[in-house]
Amino acid sequence: MDRKRYAVLRLKQVVYRFFFPEMKRGFFLRLLVLALSVTLLLLLFKPCFISGSSMEPNYHDNGFTFSFRWRYLLVPPARGDVVTISYFGRKQLLKRVIALPGEKVGFADGKILVNGLPLDEPYVKYPGTWNTEPVTVRPGHCFVVGDNREQDKSEHLFGEVSLKRITGGPLF
């Protein structure tokens, strides 16, 4: 048998073994570890595709991150946390928590006022000129808004959201 034919035959054997391995104990162990790893990853992390510019410059349009599902399992979100919010089924929103239950929040000339005091927001690079009447955040809710406030407020989804709809926080 010449070398070329031997190489082709050997390659066929390798490819066949790759797709149809011998059913030994080691194969099933690797398969079990792979299945458990994928299941654990899907329980802990959810892919989050970023669509829109409401969180720029911190999270960009058409970006991608993972949402850590168990981040708020034992503790509620704090002011300044970026959270993922379940919005109409599978759609996820990425927003920043700016007010907690019982606090009064509103916008005055683009500045956020929490309980009448301006909130220091170093993460906002594109401030706006929004004005809203102050509202008191209900128990079991928090007030969320995007970081990019340069757009008109009618183009943004912001406001009070139930803590039950918060599905996690971005991994990075």
C-alpha positions, 0 to 999 in steps of 0.5 A: 500500500502506498503512502498516499492511500495509507494516509487517506485510509488513516484519515477516514478512520480518525474521522469515523472514530471522532463521529462514532466513538467506541461506546466505552465507560470513558465516552459516557463519562465525558458525555455526562460531564459535558451535559452537566456543564452545559446545563449548569451554564444555562442555569447560571447565565443567559445570553443578552443581546444589546439592541439600542443605544440607551445604555451607551457608552457603557453598553453599545448597540448590537453588543453582547453580554451574559446575564448572571441569573442568580445575582439577585437571588438573595439580595435586592439590587442596589442603586447604581446596579445595571440589571437585566429586566424581563420585558414581554417574554424572551426580550430583555432590557438592560437598565440602571437602578437609580431609586429604591422602594419608598424613595421619591425620584424625578428629573429636573433639567436632566438631573435625577433627583432622589428624595429632592437631592441630585444623584451623582452619576459618573457613568452618564456621559450623555446627559439630557434635559428631561423634566418629570414630576417626582414619583414615589417608588412603590414597595417591591419595585425600583426605578430604572433608566438607561445611561444615555439620556441625550435622546428624547425621553419619549424614545426611552423605556424607563420608570418603575419596574417590579423586582420580580421582573429583574432576571439578573445582572450583566456578567461584564 
